Amino acid sequence: MAEVEIGMITDFFSRPVVAAIELTGELKAGDKIHIKGHTTDIEVIVNSMQIHNQSVPAAQAGDAVGIQVTDRVRPGDKVYKITD
């Protein structure tokens, strides 16, 4: 499995459990991502994402998106897209 860096966590909200990601690459619903940081190491399948509280099927570099995550993430954590 290869990983390509596509962004960084900018914020985390505990209710609902959502991460804000500043993208440097493309991300779309259905993609599998790996969030890695000093104390973070989780993999998540992007079921849906939002830009300014509007659901979108895909986002590009420069977009800030919100996605649901399974555990706490921290600002500065790197986001990688897992490619087969």
Stockholm file with secondary structure:
# STOCKHOLM 1.0

chainA/1-84         MAEVEIGMITDFFSRPVVAAIELTGELKAGDKIHIKGHTTDIEVIVNSMQIHNQSVPAAQAGDAVGIQVTDRVRPGDKVYKITD
#=GR chainA/1-84 SS CEEEEEEEEEEEETTTTEEEEEESSCEETTCEEEEECSSCEEEEECCCEEETTEEESEECTTCEEEEECSSCCCTTCEEEEEEC
#=GC SS_cons        CEEEEEEEEEEEETTTTEEEEEESSCEETTCEEEEECSSCEEEEECCCEEETTEEESEECTTCEEEEECSSCCCTTCEEEEEEC
//
